[in-house]
């Protein structure tokens, strides 16, 4: 009885400690963003603000080019994720359902591309974009962000499609559906968890990407929020409240998206990793 209780207690205690370790920095970021300056610049930490203030958020929102960079980040991220899903649906279906020469090699290439450190290719990418006269444009960013998230999207969706019994697709085709209709009406609805998981991963990857935009887009109006956040402290000195407010505004879309898709996204990544 004691062993069984101990076996239940230590995993839960470990999970609680880890949860506190992960959640505390997020709490402190929000807490500092909502504190008055007097509560921030104290020798002893103030765990709960004496009163809430949105003054720091006002400073961050009114920073130069903030809304322009929000629009840039949302545009390149959403378009890149949408394009990667569109391409990955076709590619993953071909890999999962069709047998062709070099199929295993294609899968291996996607795995190698997923492991490749993109930072070492920044110089080559810069030269390509420069020669195409597309520096300070959102189009190259969107294309390269799409390429960055495409390998994992294809591999994850391929496992989901492979897990769908072929008999369902064949039954739909016997009933008069074409292969495209069978995919749209039978397979596609079963891919919802995988689509959510890969969409969340792609959104986080593209939203947080920093080196590419720093090299390709030097003009202030053509940059994205990660560069703005990097330069924020330089522009505002030691205004920690405004810095934490800017960090909160940057993290908020990801937190909202994750909380909205949490259950299906985590289950989608887990299922996609073991099926097929």
Phi, psi and omega per residue, in radians:
X1 nan -0.783 3.138
X2 -1.122 -0.700 3.133
X3 -1.128 -0.708 -3.142
X4 -1.145 -0.672 3.096
X5 -1.151 -0.744 3.108
X6 -1.100 -0.659 3.125
X7 -1.136 -0.456 3.090
X8 -1.525 -0.515 -3.031
X9 -1.320 -0.817 -2.997
X10 -1.192 -0.615 3.052
X11 -1.147 -0.678 3.123
X12 -1.167 -0.703 3.124
X13 -1.132 -0.706 3.103
X14 -1.108 -0.729 3.131
X15 -1.118 -0.681 3.136
X16 -1.151 -0.754 3.132
X17 -1.097 -0.776 3.124
X18 -1.128 -0.710 3.131
X19 -1.077 -0.740 3.105
X20 -1.099 -0.732 3.135
X21 -1.084 -0.638 -3.136
X22 -1.418 -0.628 -3.048
X23 -1.407 -0.561 -3.034
X24 -1.011 -0.805 3.110
X25 -1.028 -0.647 3.116
X26 -1.159 -0.760 3.103
X27 -1.061 -0.771 -3.103
X28 -1.149 -0.604 3.090
X29 -1.108 -0.874 3.110
X30 -1.109 -0.729 -3.112
X31 -1.060 -0.806 -3.135
X32 -1.173 -0.624 3.139
X33 -1.137 -0.469 -3.085
X34 -1.751 -0.042 -3.139
X35 -1.415 2.587 2.902
X36 -1.206 2.743 -3.059
X37 -1.008 -0.606 -3.141
X38 -1.092 -0.598 3.112
X39 -1.317 -0.392 -3.131
X40 -1.412 -0.774 -3.058
X41 -1.586 1.066 3.087
X42 -2.192 2.683 3.121
X43 -1.224 -0.657 3.120
X44 -1.673 2.335 -3.117
X45 -1.113 2.455 3.081
X46 -1.802 1.890 -3.035
X47 -1.292 -0.550 3.132
X48 -2.271 2.219 -3.086
X49 -1.102 2.550 3.102
X50 -1.124 -0.602 2.987
X51 -2.741 2.714 -3.093
X52 -1.485 2.473 3.084
X53 -2.416 2.479 3.084
X54 -1.867 0.316 -3.136
X55 -1.078 -0.714 -3.111
X56 -1.190 -0.639 3.080
X57 -1.135 -0.642 3.101
X58 -1.104 -0.713 3.094
X59 -1.088 -0.759 -3.118
X60 -1.182 -0.756 -3.094
X61 -1.159 -0.588 -3.120
X62 -1.532 0.121 3.063
X63 -1.152 2.661 -3.103
X64 -0.998 2.346 3.022
X65 1.156 0.261 -3.072
X66 -1.036 -0.936 -3.066
X67 -1.199 -0.539 3.057
X68 -1.113 -0.744 -3.130
X69 -1.268 -0.543 3.025
X70 -1.078 -0.786 3.123
X71 -1.104 -0.727 3.121
X72 -1.085 -0.805 -3.118
X73 -1.103 -0.807 3.140
X74 -1.105 -0.694 -3.104
X75 -1.120 -0.945 -3.068
X76 -1.172 -0.622 -3.109
X77 -1.216 -0.877 -3.088
X78 -1.146 -0.762 -3.130
X79 -1.163 -0.723 3.136
X80 -1.100 -0.755 3.130
X81 -1.160 -0.744 3.136
X82 -1.102 -0.760 3.119
X83 -1.127 -0.728 -3.134
X84 -1.115 -0.680 3.106
X85 -1.156 -0.725 -3.123
X86 -1.105 -0.797 3.136
X87 -1.227 -0.703 -3.081
X88 -1.155 -0.575 3.122
X89 -1.064 -0.788 3.141
X90 -1.212 -0.801 -3.091
X91 -1.160 -0.755 -3.124
X92 -1.165 -0.614 3.086
X93 -1.135 -0.742 3.132
X94 -1.110 -0.728 -3.121
X95 -1.217 -0.658 -3.062
X96 -1.384 -0.615 -2.976
X97 -1.851 -0.456 -3.033
X98 -1.825 2.552 3.102
X99 -1.914 2.057 -3.118
X100 -2.511 2.787 -3.107
X101 -1.170 2.307 -3.140
X102 1.522 0.204 -3.109
X103 -1.084 -0.786 3.127
X104 -1.111 -0.637 3.105
X105 -1.123 -0.646 3.107
X106 -1.110 -0.781 3.123
X107 -1.080 -0.718 3.127
X108 -1.108 -0.684 3.116
X109 -1.087 -0.732 3.119
X110 -1.119 -0.679 3.116
X111 -1.146 -0.725 3.116
X112 -1.131 -0.716 3.117
X113 -1.096 -0.591 3.123
X114 -1.176 -0.554 -3.104
X115 -1.520 -0.203 -3.046
X116 -1.189 2.309 3.063
X117 -1.359 1.940 -3.062
X118 -1.143 -0.435 -3.094
X119 -1.063 -0.569 -3.100
X120 -1.294 -0.218 -3.142
X121 -1.780 0.125 -3.078
X122 -1.099 -0.689 -3.112
X123 -1.125 -0.784 3.119
X124 -1.110 -0.726 3.122
X125 -1.119 -0.700 3.116
X126 -1.051 -0.752 -3.138
X127 -1.130 -0.680 3.098
X128 -1.108 -0.799 -3.119
X129 -1.192 -0.672 3.118
X130 -1.119 -0.775 -3.142
X131 -1.153 -0.484 3.088
X132 -1.487 0.026 3.130
X133 0.989 0.810 -3.110
X134 -2.194 0.404 3.045
X135 -1.158 2.636 -3.116
X136 1.080 0.552 3.083
X137 -2.111 2.613 3.120
X138 -1.415 -0.281 -3.083
X139 -1.125 -0.882 3.106
X140 -1.056 -0.683 3.110
X141 -1.032 -0.793 -3.127
X142 -1.076 -0.758 -3.119
X143 -1.131 -0.818 -3.091
X144 -1.247 -0.584 3.048
X145 -1.116 -0.710 3.105
X146 -1.079 -0.746 3.125
X147 -1.144 -0.587 -3.125
X148 -1.146 -0.701 -3.074
X149 -1.627 -0.123 -3.051
X150 -1.160 -0.759 -3.086
X151 -1.009 -0.860 -3.130
X152 -1.150 -0.621 3.114
X153 -1.072 -0.773 -3.138
X154 -1.145 -0.811 -3.100
X155 -1.123 -0.687 -3.135
X156 -1.198 -0.832 -3.123
X157 -1.193 -0.546 3.090
X158 -1.058 -0.717 3.118
X159 -1.160 -0.632 3.109
X160 -1.169 -0.782 -3.132
X161 -1.144 -0.688 3.126
X162 -1.125 -0.470 -3.133
X163 -1.391 -0.260 3.106
X164 -1.375 2.165 -3.124
X165 -1.000 2.369 3.123
X166 -1.105 -0.457 -3.097
X167 -1.069 -0.583 3.110
X168 -1.110 -0.782 3.127
X169 -1.162 -0.737 -3.129
X170 -1.162 -0.636 3.104
X171 -1.115 -0.713 3.110
X172 -1.121 -0.667 3.129
X173 -1.228 -0.607 3.070
X174 -1.124 -0.608 -3.140
X175 -1.351 0.020 3.045
X176 1.989 -0.016 3.130
X177 -1.386 2.529 2.968
X178 -1.349 3.047 -3.124
X179 -1.141 -0.650 3.115
X180 -1.145 -0.751 3.116
X181 -1.149 -0.674 3.103
X182 -1.107 -0.690 3.097
X183 -1.144 -0.767 -3.070
X184 -1.223 -0.661 -3.036
X185 -1.640 -0.412 -3.054
X186 -1.919 -0.939 -3.027
X187 -1.396 -0.793 -3.034
X188 -0.989 -0.772 3.124
X189 -1.074 -0.441 -3.135
X190 -1.430 -0.116 -3.096
X191 -1.629 0.080 -3.043
X192 -0.954 -0.837 3.123
X193 -1.067 -0.720 3.118
X194 -1.150 -0.687 3.110
X195 -1.125 -0.706 3.127
X196 -1.168 -0.744 -3.128
X197 -1.112 -0.829 -3.123
X198 -1.220 -0.583 3.091
X199 -1.125 -0.743 3.133
X200 -1.136 -0.781 3.115
X201 -1.072 -0.794 -3.139
X202 -1.116 -0.701 3.140
X203 -1.101 -0.794 -3.134
X204 -1.108 -0.751 -3.120
X205 -1.093 -0.859 -3.105
X206 -1.231 -0.671 -3.111
X207 -1.138 -0.637 -3.073
X208 -1.585 -0.119 -3.017
X209 -1.097 2.317 -3.027
X210 -2.123 -0.899 -3.019
X211 -1.044 -0.682 -3.062
X212 -1.094 -0.859 -3.106
X213 -1.219 -0.545 3.116
X214 -1.124 -0.596 -3.113
X215 -1.498 -0.733 -3.000
X216 -1.470 -0.552 -3.019
X217 -2.098 1.683 -3.125
X218 -1.528 -0.468 -3.138
X219 -1.237 2.444 -3.075
X220 -1.055 -0.682 -3.068
X221 -1.279 -0.236 -3.076
X222 -1.828 0.095 -3.101
X223 -1.577 -3.127 -3.141
X224 -2.173 3.095 -3.019
X225 -1.098 -0.601 3.110
X226 -1.013 -0.705 3.105
X227 -1.191 -0.697 3.101
X228 -1.052 -0.746 3.138
X229 -1.165 -0.646 3.132
X230 -1.108 -0.703 -3.092
X231 -1.549 -0.069 -3.039
X232 -1.109 -0.811 -3.091
X233 -1.163 -0.591 3.089
X234 -1.104 -0.699 -3.111
X235 -1.297 -0.551 -3.032
X236 -1.936 0.185 3.056
X237 1.108 -2.292 -3.103
X238 -1.730 0.573 3.077
X239 -1.395 1.444 -3.037
X240 -1.177 -0.540 3.106
X241 -1.106 -0.789 3.113
X242 -1.179 -0.636 3.114
X243 -1.115 -0.770 3.110
X244 -1.196 -0.581 3.063
X245 -1.145 -0.717 3.094
X246 -1.120 -0.704 3.100
X247 -1.122 -0.663 3.113
X248 -1.133 -0.779 3.124
X249 -1.101 -0.616 3.122
X250 -1.219 -0.682 -3.085
X251 -1.452 -0.322 -3.011
X252 -1.036 -0.802 3.133
X253 -1.031 -0.692 3.139
X254 -1.187 -0.735 3.134
X255 -1.105 -0.752 3.129
X256 -1.126 -0.780 -3.137
X257 -1.122 -0.716 -3.135
X258 -1.155 -0.768 3.125
X259 -1.109 -0.597 -3.134
X260 -1.261 -0.638 -3.063
X261 -1.872 0.154 -2.935
X262 -0.917 -0.962 -3.009
X263 -1.106 -0.855 -3.099
X264 -1.276 -0.597 -3.111
X265 -1.182 -0.810 3.139
X266 -1.140 -0.761 3.079
X267 -1.111 -0.588 3.140
X268 -1.178 -0.746 3.103
X269 -1.146 -0.688 3.141
X270 -1.157 -0.800 -3.127
X271 -1.180 -0.711 -3.125
X272 -1.153 -0.361 -3.119
X273 -1.453 -0.335 -3.046
X274 -2.010 -0.280 -3.099
X275 -1.473 2.838 3.037
X276 1.488 nan nan
